[in-house]
Amino acid sequence: MQRRVLHVIPSLAPRDGGPSTAIIGMCRALSDAGTATLIAATDADGPGRLDVPLGVVENFKGIPTAFFPRQASESFKWSRPLAAWLDAHVSEFDLVHVHAVFSHSSIAAGRSCRRHGVPYIVRPLGSLDPWSLGRHSLRKTVLMRLATRQLLSEASVIHYTSDEERRLAEQALPWLPRGVVVPLGIETAVFEGVSEPASSSERYVLAMSRLHEKKGLELLLGAFHDVVGEASGTGSQDGWRLLIAGEGDAAYVRQLRAVASEGAARDRIVFTGWVAGPERRRCLRGASLFVLPSHQENFGIAMVEAMACGVPPLVGPGVNLSAEIESAGAGWVVPLQRADWHASLRSAMADDEGRERRALNAREFAGQFRWPAVAARMRSMYGDVSSGKS
């Protein structure tokens, strides 16, 4: 009998980055492997709304999806219609996969599952990391006491996407139920094109992510200004640019653009906005170096996609895959200090041989994250939950 799994997530807007991207690939891979999936989400798109039908199940990017109006709070995404739909329909599914923690959709899904005796899994999206728990801590403490602790403590399983995410969460909240590590995946098609060495006038460093303060982009901009300023007039790093691909809060993006315009590299920094589809792949494959100086990153889909294209990453230790990347010789891990990023950027940009060596290792490292293999592990986790082994 085909297992039916409901996925609940606050938003599917591209501007919300990895979680919105990952759930589509996840459900597509699960469907291909024989698991029936349906996504329930709000229509939130930052301060605006997605142009989608509401209250009905229709295909969204090839996946059966039901959208409901976000009625209040850009961060909490409160939606009474979504909560009512969950309470009416959750018993039609064998289990529910809840994506996010401090959101109304997650709390409502957990409450409905407990009311109707449906097992559920919570994927916290890195929100249980000590760094994340420390952001807006008063709000999170209140939510934890009111509803979120029950959501987590009565889950069948907590789904982490890396060993480090699990370690940090269980260190911060030792009462959490059993955790299972199943990584996210990337489409097999990403491996079909490999980054080719660019000419000296076309090389660029790529930062591709949601534009958010946790990504450490101010640090990156400062370090890139330092590299270009130091090299000015010497011919070193000629032609290198920094591409920042993504969207975020408008006020925050203005701050980033201001920082970008106030330094030696002001003419070499390009904000592309959000890129998707073929343009996203061209952007990844054309890069010579991928950068992710995040304070906290439980996985990093764009980073793994870049590695699949043969682009080595330079990351901060807050990226939960950083230790594995370093162990595989697939990139560089750099402390989140401007002087360290200045020195490491300068070295990596100048070291063609080192980038080529790490590029081969990066591509091999990324091979473990192809969606078909990841979906098999996820189906095994679902089987354990459905059979009561959790």
N, C-alpha and C positions, 0 to 999 in steps of 0.2 A: 504494500500500500504506500502511495506517495505521501511523504511527510509535507505538511503545510506549515510554513514559518512566516510570521508577521514581523516585519522590521519597522520600528518606530524611531523617528529621528526628528529633531526640531525643525530643520530646514534642509532643502535640497538646492539652495541657491549656489551657483558657482563661486560667488564672492566669499562663501564660508569655507572654501578651501578643501583640504584633504578629506574630511568626513563625508562631505557631499559627493565628492568624486568617488571615494572608495566604495560607498554603499551600492552604487550603480554597477560597478564591476563585480562586486561581491554577489549581488543578486543574479546577475547575468551568468556568472560561473556556477552558482548553485543550481540555477534552472537548467543549465546545460548538463549538469551531473544528475538531474532527476529530482531536485527538491523544488516544490512549488513555493514561490515567494510573492509577497505583496508588501509595498511600502506605504506607511501612513506618515504624513508630515504636514506642517503648516505651509502657507504660501509666502512666508517671510522671505524677503530679499533685502537685507539690511533695513533701512528705514522704509523701503518700498515693498512691493509685492510682485511675485511671479505672475505672469499672465497665463494662468492655468484654470481649468474648470474646478469647481469646488463641490465637495460632498459626493462625488461619484468616482468609481474606479475606472481609470483610463490609462493607456500606455504613456509613460514618461521615459524617454530615451530607451524604449523597448522593454520597460519593466512595468507591470501592473502597479498603479500608484493611486492613492486617494489623498487629495489635498484638502485642508480645512483652513479657514481664515485665522490668521494671527490677530487676536483682538486687543491685546495690550502687551506692552513691554518688549522692546527690541531684544533684550538679553534673555528674559525668561520665556518669551513667546507663548503667552497664555492663550489658550483656545478652548472654550467650552464645547464647541461643536466637535472638535477632535476627541475630547474626553468622553463625550456622550457616544460617539461612534465606537470608540474602543470598548466601552462598557457593553454595547449592544452586540459587538461582533467578535470580541477576543476569544470566546469559547469555540469559534469555528476553526481555530488553529491548534496545532499540536504543541507549539511553543512560540514564544515571543522573544525577539532579539531587540533589546533596548539600546539605542546608541545615544550617549550623553547621560549626564547625572543631574546637573543643576538646572533643569529645564522642566516646564510644565508637562510637556509631552511624556517625558520619562516617568515623572511622578504619577501621572494619570494612568500610564500603561501598567506600572507596577501595581497600582491600587486595583485596577480591573482584573489583572491576572490573579491576584490573591483572592479577590471576591469570587472568581469563577473557577479557581483551582487549576489554572493553566501555568505550567512552569515557564520561567523567564530567565534570560541571560542579560547581563548588563555589560556593555562596552564603554568604559569611562572616558575614552578619547584623551587620556593624559591628564584629566582633571583631578585625579587623586594624587598626583605628584606633589611633594611638599612645596615646590615653587608655585604651582598653580593654586594650591589651597591657601597660600599666603596672599594671593591677589583677591581684592574685594572680600577679605576674610570675614568681616562682620556679616555680610549678606549670606555667605556660605555657611557660617556657623548657625545662623537662624534657620536656614533651609534644612541643614543637617538635623537639627533638633525637631523640626516640624514634620518632615517627610522623607528626606533623603537617606537618613540612616536606615529607616525601615525598608526603603527601596533596595538598598545595597545588602542589608543583612539577610533579607529573605529571598534573594536571588539564588537560583540553582548553581550558578557559576558566574564569576567575574571574568570577562574575556579581555585579556591583555594582548597587545600586539608585539611586545618584546619582553625578554626576560628582565631587562632593567626597569621597564614600566611596572612590572609586577613587584619587583623587589622594593622599589620606592613607595608604591602604594601600600604594601603590607607593612612596611616600616612605619609609615605615617599613621595607618589605621589597622592595628593588629587584629581587630575583631572581624575583619572582612571574611566572607566565606571563601571556599576554595577558588583558586584562580587557575585558569588555563591559558597558555600562551599559544595563540594562532596568529601569525603575522597577517598583514594586508597583502594584497597581490597587485600585480601589474599585468596589463594586457600583453599577450604573446607577440602581438604586432609591433610593440615597441622595440623588440630585439631585432627586427628585420632591417633596421637601418643603423649603421654605426657611425659615430662621429669621425669625420675626416680631418687631418691636420689642416688648419686654416693658414692662409698667408699672413705675414706679419701685420698687414694693414686691416685684417678682418677678425682678429682674435678678440674674444670677449669672455668675461667672467659673468656667469648667470646666477641671479638670485630669483627663484620662482616660488612664490608662496602667497598666502593671504598676507596682506600688509597690516601687521599687528605688532604692538610693542614687544610681544614675547619673541619675535623673530630676530631681534638684535640688529636691525638694519641701520640704525644710527651709528653703531660701532663699525659696521661694514663700510658705510659711506666715509667715515672719518679715516679709516685705514686706507681706503682706495685713494682718497685725496693725498694722504701722506706718501704713498707709493709714487703717484704721478708727480707730485711736487718734488720729491727727492730725485726722480729721474729726469726732470725737465732740463733740456739742453744737453743731455748725455747720450741720447739715442736709445737708452734702455727702456724697455716696455713700450716702444713706439707702436702706435695703432691700437693698443689694448683699450677696450671699452668695458663698462659695467652696465649690464642690462638688468633692470628690475621689472619682472613680469608678475603682475598681480593687482588686485584691488583691495580696498579696505575703507575704513571710515574716512570720509572726505577731509575732515579737519586734520586727521593724522597724516594722510597722504600729503596735504599741503605742508605740514611740518617737515616731512621727508624731502620734499622737493626744495624747500628752503635750505636744508642742510646740504643737499646736492649742489645747489647753486653757489655755495659760499666756500669754494676751495679750488685747489689747483686742477682738479679733474672735472670742473663744472661743464666743460664742453664734451666730456667723454662718458657722461652718465645719461642713460636713456630709460625713461619709464614707458613701458610698452602697453600698460593696462593688462587686463585679463586676456590670456591667449588660450585657445581650445582647439581640439581636433587636429587637422594636418598642420596648422600654424604652430601649435604647441610642440609637436614632434620636430618640426624644422628648427624651432628655437632651441630645443634640447640638443639635437644632433649637431648644430652649428657651434655649440659652446666648446671652449677649451678647458674650462674649469667651472664647477658648480660650487656655490657657497651657501652655507646654512648656519649662521652664528646664533642659533636659537638658545634662549634661556631654558626652554623646555620643549621637547619634541618627541612624542611617544613613538613615531615611526618616520614619517617624511616621504610621502609618495613621490613627489616630484624629484627628490634626491635619488630614490631607487630607480626611477625611470631614466634619469640622467646616467646613472651607472650602467643600466642596461644598454644605453647608447654608446658606452665606452667613454663617458666623461667622468673623470675622478672628482670626488667632492672634498672640500675643505670645510670642516664642521666644528662646532663647539661641543664641549663635553656634555651639554644638556640635551644633545640629540641621543636618544636611547640606544640607537644602533652604533654609536661612535666607537665603543670598545671593540665590537666585532669588525667594523670597518678597518680600524687600526691593526687588529690582529691579522686580517687578511691582506694587509699591505695595499688596500684599495683606495686609500685617501689619506688625508691629514686631519688630526684632531688638535685644536688650538684653544688654549685658555681664553676666556672672554675678556681680554685686556687689549686696548687699542695698540699698544706697542707690540704685543705678540701677533696680532692680526696683520699689522703693518709688515713685520718681518716675514711672516709665513706667506702672505700674499706675494710679496716681492720675490721670495725664493721660488714659490710654485710657478709664478708667471715666467720666471727666467729659466726654469729647469725643463726644457722640452723632453729630455730623456726620462726624467722622473715622472712627468705627466703621462708619457706613453706607457711606461711600466705599470703605473697604477691604473691606467685605463683598462689594460688587459685584466688585471685582478678585479677591478670594479665590475666589469661585465660578467666575469665568472661568479662573483659574489651575488649579483642580482639574480642569477639563474634560479635560485631557490624560491623566488617570490613570484613565479608564474602562477596565474590564477587557477589553472586546473589542479595543480598540486596543493595550493592553499585551500581550495574548495573541498578537496578530499579530507583534509584535516578538520575543516569546519563541520562537515557532515558527520565525522566521527564524534566531535564534541556534541552535536545535536543528538546523535544516537545515545550517548551516555546520559544526557539530560532526560530524554524521553523514556529511557528504561529505568530511570530512578537511581543511576549509579552515582550521581553528583551528591 
